[in-house]
Amino acid sequence: MKLVSLTLKNFRCYKDEKTLQFNDLTTLIGKNDIGKSSVLEALEIFFNNAVVKIDCGDCSILSDNQTVEITCEFTHLPAQLVLDAQAETTLADEYLLCANNNLRIKKTYKCIGSKPKEDVFVIANHPSTDQYNDLLELTNPALKKRLKDLKISEEGVQLNNNPSIRRAIWQSCLNLNLRETDIPVSKEDGKRIWENIGKHLPLFALFQSDRASRDSDAEVQDPMKLAIATALAEPDIQTRLSEIVEAVKTKAVELAERTHTALTKIDPDLAQELTPEFKAEPKWSGLFSLALNSDQGIPVNKRGSGIRRLILVSFFRAEAERRLAEKQVNNIIYAIEEPETSQHPNNQKILLESFQDLAAESGCQVLLTTHSPGFASYLPTSSFRFIKKGADTQPVIENATEATWKEIAKTLGVIPDNRVRVLICVEGPTDVSAMQYLSNALHDVNPEIPDLLNDPRIAFVVLGGGTLKHWVNQHYLRGLGRPEVHIYDNDVAKYADAINEVNLRQDGSWGVQTQKFEIENYLHPDAILDGLSYNIPINDTDDIPALFKAAANWNPNNAKKKLAQYAFPKMTAARIAQRDPNCEVEGWFIRIGAML
């Protein structure tokens, strides 16, 4: 299941109902104490109620209402699931989906007394007609009685299968009057619905920036706990654990039944009232503990905050590489508060790459908060959610738009670099990486060639959308009359007209289209092999990302990202010379160098 939205009401500063949309990578941006951390902590309360626990102080002081509401909406729902009596059904068949066919789950907390009281609801387009609106609350005997009371034929109905009975009853009604309904699923018979839906929820892991330095819950410990939880979520391990559970249940029930038989001989009336039943599934995660030993026996929680956060960097890097290698499909949400805290810029870059790698993988989402202009500059603008104070001092959540990006740049103080002398305009973010690494490799053997990876006199403008830094370059630097270099792939015919227009300018700007199909055609097969362990044949006209997608079973966008992140850094001057004997690429960079 994939999280697509969170709705908060009466939670801390969110007195009025506010909804936040999520992507695979979502970045919450705003000033201090504006409500960014509250979003992540609300999700922690919804999924785990562990690292952060709900308490009566979480109820908004601006409201007389004593009930907090946290609602999550999900897509990518299970095709089938068991709600009761071991009978498979679907969420759609049980009328448990909202109008857009997503699953919405609302948790409410009555903040009265010493401890808030939790209730769980599924918000769905559900039958409202009397006698047809309460079927999910009925037991098998009650469903059979309802079937009989409504004089519905039992033909074709499996009377020991609750979904079959409910389906027959609902199908007999001429007008179910479907309405958005809060279906309670935390009490009595409805509780089994929540227990079974809950098994399919994503794993949620929160990492906070200012946690106390203790072994039990610091940045050091959480990745280790998450490592255990992630391992337990592996499909093959889940299968083995299920086999253990069933074996234990079988043996235990056999013993319980023998005890029941013996009781029958002593007191038949009492025995009729007792049946063996397992109350809850075993909590495997509590059986394991994992720790990291520091050098020379120094406890990790006694090391500097930067070192402890480096463990966090390492965890995400390792997890990104593992998912890349194993094509992990389990659903997991990583929520990281201010990941740039206590980190050297080089480590920030590594962390950013890891987050983007994770977010690109199937079944994985990454949520970040930041108010650092440097860190935000390198994040994709499409991931931004801007939180600010509205006219009534309530938080306002804005999605990524042109107006939002301008306000974010102003709020964070992201300004263009006045050292820039040349703007290089390319189609997408992967083209930026390709150009940077190709120039870097050539610069190593010829210092006269500019190093686009490190030279502050050169800035990139991504015409197809990119990072906040690229947006700032486009909207501010382009207005200062800097000469531009446009380099486009040769795969789109209309680009030729755009290149011709650039070459007609009289301001020193120029443009070219690649002689090969696209920038990935300049890669050497050995660079792909070294960076990604795939042997892909390359010529000048093939669609290389498509070939790589087919070999690695990734979607085209992910294929381009992986090639940019892992293959282009493995290009050397010698490999460029083999793939580009006419020195086309070198010619671009020599010409750019002459403009500096």
N, C-alpha and C positions, 0 to 999 in steps of 0.2 A: 504494500500500500504506500502511496505517495502523498505527502502533505501538500495541499494546495492553498489552504488559507487558515488563519487563526482569527477568531472574533473574541474580543474582550469586552466585558461590561462590568462596571463597578469594581474593577481590580486596580488598586492603587490609584495612579493618576488617570486611569482610563475609566472615568465615571460613566460617560456615555458610550454607547456601543461603537467600537472601532474594529475594522477588519483589515488584515494585512495579508497580501498575496505572496506566495512563495514560488521561486524557481528552483532549479537544481542547485544554483549558487545564489544566495540572497545576502545582501549586505545592508545592515541597518546603520544609517548615518545620521548624526545629529549632535548637538552640543551636549555637554555633561548634564546629567540629571534631567533628561528630557523624556525618558521612558524606554530606552533601548534595552537595558538589562531586564526591565520588567517583562518584556516580550519573551526573552529566552527563559526567564524563571517561571513564567506562566506555562510555557511548554513543558518544563521540567516537572511542575506540579501536575499537569495533565497526564503525562506519560509515566512518571515514576513516583513523585512526591517523596523524594529521598534526599538528593543533594540540597534541594530547597523544599521545605514543607509548608503547606498552606497553614496560615494562622489567622486569627481574627484581625490582626493588624493589617492584613492585606486588603481588607474591605475599604473602599474609597471613603475618605473622611469628608468628601464633598457631597455625599449622598446620604439620605435617610434610609435607603434600602440596605438591608443587612445581608443580601445574597450576592455572592460573586459568581459570575458566569464565565467559563472558559470553553469555547467551542472550536473544534478542529474539523476540517473537511478534507476528505481523502478521495483520490482516484486510484487507478490500477488495483481494483478490488479483486479478491479471490473469486475464481470462477465458481467454486462450490465450497460450502462449509457445512458443518454439523451444528445445528442450533439446539436440538433436543432429541433424545431417544436414539442417538447414533444414526439418524436418518439424514442423508445429504439433501441440501436444498440450495437455493441462491438468495442473495439479498433482494433481488428484484422480485422473485416469486413471493417473498414474505412481505413485500411492500415496505422495505426498510431503506429505500433510497429517496433522496430529494428530487426536485423537479428536473435537475440537470444530470440525473443518474449518478451523482456522487454520494458518498456516505458522510453524513454529518453527525458528529457525536458531541453532545453538550454535557459538561460536568458543572454542577452547581454546588456551592458551599455556603451553608447558612452559618454566618459568623455570629453565633449567639452562644454564650457560655465559654468554657475554657478551651474547647476544641471544635473547629468547624465541622459540620455534618455534610458528608458528600452524598450527592445523588447523581445518577447517570441517566441520560436520555439519548435516544436516537431520534433526530429530527427528520421526519420523512413524510412523503406524500402517502398517507395511510387512509384506509377506509374509515369513514366517519358514520356510516349508517349503523343504527342500533342493531345489536346482535351479530354484527360483522366487524366491529371495531375493537374487540378485546380478545381475539382468538389467540394472539401470542401469549396471553397471560394464562390460558387454560391448559390443564393437564390432559393426558390422553383420555381418562374417563369423562372429563368435562367436555372435551371435544366430541366424543361419541354421543353424549347426551344432547349437545347442541345440534349435531347432525340429525338426530332423531326428532328433536323438537321442531326443527325447520322442515321436517318431512322431505329430506333429501335422500335420494336413492343411494344405497351403499354399493351399487354395482360399479366395479372398477376402482373402488376406494380401498386402499390398504389400511385396515382399521388399527394396525399396530404401528402405523407410520404417521406421526403428527403432521408433517408437511403435506402428505397426501390428503388428510382430512381437511386441513385448512384450505387447501387448493379447491377441493370439492365445494366447500361452503361458500368461498368467495366467488367461484364461477357460477354459482346458482343465483347470485344477486344481480338484479337488473341494473341497479345504480349504486355503486359503492360510495359515491360522493367523496372522492379522494381529496384530502385537505392536508396542509402542512400541520403535522401533529408532533408533539413532544411525547414520545413513547418511553415510559419508565422501564429501565432495564437493570436496576440495581436492587430490586426487592423481589422476594418470593420467587415465583416461577420465572419472572422476567430476568432474574439474575443470570440464568444459564445462557441467555442470549449474549449478555455482555462478556461473560467468561469466554465464550467461544469466538466472539468477534475480537476480543482483546488479544487472542493468540496470534492474530494476523497484523497487529499494529507494528509500525516500524520500531526498531530499537533506537532510543534517544539518549544521547550522551552530551552533558553540559560541562564545559570547561570555563571556569570563571577566572578573571584576571587578578582578583584581590583576595583569594581564599587564604585562610590562616595556614601557617606553615606547620601542618601536622601530618604524621604518617597516614592517619586514617582517612583523610579526605582532601589532601593537597593535590596540586597538579601532578605530583609524582605518582600518587596512588591511583587516581582515576583512570589513566590509560591502562594500568595493569588490570583493574577491575573490568574495564571495557574489553580488554584482550580476552578475558575469561568469558564474558557475555557473548562476544563475537564468535569465539570458538564454539560455544554451546549452541549458537544459532546456525552453525554449518549443517546443511541438509543430511550429510552422512552421519554426523554425530547425533542429530535429532532422531534419525531412524534407529540408531543403536539405543539411545535413551528410551525411546518409545517401546522397544523390545523389552528393555529391562523393566519398565513400568508395567507392561502387560503381564510379564512373567510374575512379578511380585503380586500384582492384583489377582492373578489366577490362583496362586498358592494361598494368598490371604483369604480370598473368597471361599475357597475350598474349606479352609479351617473354620471360617465363620459359619458356613453352611452346616458343617458337622456339629458345631456348637449349637446352632439353631435347631438341628434335629434332636440333639440331646435335651434342649430346653423344651421342645414340644412334648417329650415324654413326661416332663415334670409338671409343666403348666401350659397346656395347649392355648389357652386364651391369651396369655402374655406373649407367646411365641408368634401369634398372628399379627401382633402390632409391631414386630421387629423385623427389619430387613437389612442385610449388610450393604453399606454404601460408602464409597470413598468421598470424603468431604472436599478435598482440594488436590490439585496437581503438585507434585514435589517441586521444591525450589532448588534446582541444581546449583545455581550460582553461589549459594551460601555455603556450599561444601568445599569450595576451593579458595586458596589464598596465594597470591603471587607477589613477590617483592623483588626490588632491584638492590644489589649490594654495591656500594660505592667503593672507590679505590681506597686502600689502606684502612678499610673498615669504618670510614666516616659515613654516618647516616646521610642519605640523600637529602632529607628534609633540613639538614644543617648546612647544606651548601648554599651558594648565592642564588638569588631569585632568577638571575639569568640562566644559570645552569639548570635549575629545575624546569624552567620554561623550555630549555633546549631539549629536555626529555620529551616534552610535548611536541616540539618540532620533529624529533626523531620518530615519535609514534606515528604522526600523520604521514611522514615521508614513507615509513615502512608499510603503513596500511595502504597508501596509494600504490606503491609498487606491488604489493601482494594482490590487490584487486586487479591491477593491470595484468599480472601474470596469470591469475586464476579465473579472470572474467567473472568475478563474484556477482551474484544476483540477489543476495539477501538485502532486505531494505534496512537502511540505517540512516539516522540523522545526526550529524555532528554540529553542535552549537558552540561556538567559541567566542568568548567575550574579549575584545581588544587583543587579538593575537600578537600584535606588534610590541606589546609591553615587555620591557627589559631585553629587547632583542637587537642585536647588531643589524644594520641594513642588509648585510649578506644573508643572515638567517631569516630576515623578513621575506626576502625574495624566495628562498627555498620553501618557506612556509606557504607563501602565495601559490607557488607552482604545485605544491602538494594538495592544497585546497582545490585548485582548478582541476587537477588530475582526478581527485576523488569525485568531484561534482560531475565530471564527464562520464563516470562509470554508471552502469545500470543499477538502479536500486539504491542510490546513494545521494543524499542531499547535504549541503553545507550551509550553515547560517553563521554570519559574522556580524560583529558590531565594531565600529571604529569611529574615532574623531580625529585621526591622524592624517594630515594632508599628504604626507609622503606615501603612506600605505594605501590610502584611497586612490591615489593617482594611478596605480597600476591595476586596479580592479575594473572589470567590464562595467560600463555604465548601465547596461541592461539589468544588472543585479541590484541596483540601488533602490532602497526604500528610504525616503527622507522623512524623518520625524522632527516636527517643529511645533512650537506653541501657536495655537490659533487665537482669534480675537477674544475668546472667552477663557483663555489660559489652558484650555484642554489640548492634549496632543492631537496634531493633525498628521496623518500618514499619507504620503504622496508616492505614487509609483514613478518609474523612470520615464521622464519626458524631457523635451528640450528645455522647458522652463525650469524643471527640477534640477537638471544638471547645472544650469547657470547659477541657481541659488545655492546648490551644494558647493560649487567651486568658490563662491563668494563667502559662504559660511566657514568653510575649512581653510580659506586663504590659499587655495591652489592657484598659482599665478604662472604665466609663461616665463620661460627662462630667457632673459634678455641677451644671453650669450649666443643664441641661435642665429645662424647666418643663412642656412639653407633648410627648406622644408621638403621632405620626401613624401609624396602622396602615393599610397598603395591601396589595394582593394580591401584587405582584411587584416586582422591581428596576426594571422599566421604568416602573412607576407612580411610583416615587420621582423618577426623572429628569423625568417629565412635570410633577409637582407643583412641583418646584424651579424649572424653567424658566418655567412659567406664572406663578408668584408673583414671580419675578425680573423678568419683563417688566412686570407690574403695579406692582411696587415702584418701577420707574424713573420712573413718572409719578405715583405716589401713595406717598410715603414712609411713610404710616400703615399700609400693607399690609406684613406681614412678608416678608422675603426668605428663603424656605426654603432657598435655595442657600447662604447664608452665615450665617444666624442661629444661634448656638450654643445658644439657648434651646429649640430645636426639634430633636427626633430622630425618625428613622423606624424603624418596626418592620415588617419584611417577613414577612407571615404565610405566604407560599409559599416561603420560603427565599431567602436573599440573601447579603450579604457578612458577614464576621466582625463588623464593627461593628454591623450590624443584629441579628445573633444576640446580641451582648452587650447591646444595648438591650433586646431581648425578655426575656432571662433575668435581667437585673439591675435595669434601670430599672423594669420593670413591677412588680417586687416592692416598689418604694418608694412606690407610691400616686400616681404622677403621673397627672393627667387624660389621657384618651385621646380622639383624634379618629379615627373609622373612616370612610374613604371608599372605597367599592367600586363596581365597574362594575355596570351594569344588565343584563348579559347572562346572569346566573345567578339564577334565582328564589329559591333557598334563602338567598341573601345577605340578603333582606328580613328573615328571622327573626333573623339575627345582628345586624342593625342595630337591630331592635326591642329586643333584649336590652340592647344598649349604651345605648339611650335610656332604659331603665328604671332605670339606675344612679343613685345619689344622690351621685356624687363629681365632678360637673362634666363627665363624659365625654359625648360625643354622636357620632352617626353618620348618614351619608346614603349613598344610592345615586345615581349620576350619572343625570340626566334623559335624557341621550343614551345610546346603546348601550354605549359604553365610552369611556375617556379619550381614545383616538385620534380619536374623532369631534369633539373640540373643536379639532383641528388645522385650520389654514387651508391650502387647496391651494397657495398661494404659498410657505408654509413648507416643504412637501415638495419643491416645485420648486426652491427656493433651496438646500435642504440636500442633496437627493438626485437632482435633475435628472429627476424623474418627475412627470408631470401626472396627478394622481389626483383624480377628482371625489369630493366628500365631502358626505354628508348626515348626518342624525342617527341613522339606523338601520342603515346598512350596516356590514359587518365590514371596517373599513379595512385592518388588517394582511393580511387575505385578498386584498383588491383589490391591495394593494401587492405581495404575494407573487406574484400572477399577472402583474403588470406587470414585476417585476424578476426573476422566476424564482428566488425564495428560499424556504426553508421558513418556516412561520409564526413560529417563535421568533426566527429571524434578522430577519424583517420587523419584529417589534415592537422588537427591539434597535436596528435602524437608524433607525426612526422616533424612538425615544427619544434616540438619540445625535446625530442630524443634523437632524431636522425640528423637534422641540420647541425647541431653542436658537434657531431662526429665528422663533419666535413673538414678536410685539410686542403692546403694549396695543391698538393699532388692530386688529390681526388677531384678537385675542381678542374684542374688541367686535363684530366682524362675525360671528364664529361663535357668540357667546354674548350676544345682545342683551339677554337678561333678567338678565345679570350673576350667573348662578348661581356660576361659578367665583370671581368677585370676592367673593361673599357668603361662600364657605367661608373665604377668607383673612382677611376682616374679622372673622369670628367667632373664628378662631384667634388673631388679633392681640389680641382682647379678653381672651384667657385668659392672656396673658403678664404 
